[in-house]
Amino acid sequence: MPELPEVETVRRGLEPVMTGQTITTAAVNRPDLRWPFPPRMAERLTGAQVLGLRRRSKYILADLSTGESLLIHLGMSGRILISGAMQGDFYHDHPAPAKHDHVVMTLGNGARITFNDARRFGAMDLLDTALGDDHPLLAKIGPEPFGNSFNETYLTERLKGRATPIKSALLDQQTVAGLGNIYVCEVLYRAGLHPARPAGELPQKVVAGLVPLIQEVLAEAIEAGGSSLRDYRQADGELGYFQHRFRTYGREGEPCTTPGCTATIGRIVQSGRSSFFCPACQR
């Protein structure tokens, strides 16, 4: 499932192509993805100008001149591809329509934005921009990790007294927005924390140190274009490459990368998800 760095990378790829452009035509080729599309979605998109693109947690929001915002969630296999426009040094011609091209938007500059999702776990919705924070998918999400409200005071208070493992606490989207399994594993490795350690037992100094580490890992992943494991692609069709920098995720049985450590990376299952860690470095 794409996490914050992958979604932010896609948003940054879409922004220069879509912002300020009018959606001249919109085609919705099926009634639903993970959930039904909103009524008259193609009609409501057609003729709208894209005022800007932003991200909330793992969602992309395209604000429209109609007072609505298009909410996009990539799901497990969703891809947003751009054709007919320059993307940095690259230009992609319009491809032939593909089987799983479920939503296709043509812009006034000739660009085409295609949402392709083979497994249909993605989602799109239209919401009132002014009331967007009240949308059921957004209402309970915690602070953005790069925002001013995510700081050591907040995180210390949020984790205080919680018996849940620190891995689960950081995966909770009400604690911090956008973190998923990959990047929590990487953060806990850098912090030297075992994923099963109770969150409420961590000293305040340790909790405070998690804030810059979370920001550091996410910033590095965004710079690398995210992590491509199975289906993820950037908006220009290229792979992300942060997976080549993984220190724990997916490295079970491989040597720990900490200088002088002779242990190998282990794995446990927490709430149905694999947690990768170094048994010597993470306590």
PyMOL commands that set and color helices and strands:
alter all, ss='L'
color gray80, all
select helices_A, chain A and resi 4-18+41-45+129-134+152-159+166-171+181-191+199-201+204-223+242-245
alter helices_A, ss='H'
color red, helices_A
select strands_A, chain A and resi 23-28+50-56+59-64+68-73+78-83+86-87+90-91+101-107+112-117+123-128+266-270+273-277
alter strands_A, ss='S'
color yellow, strands_A
deselect
rebuild
show_as cartoon
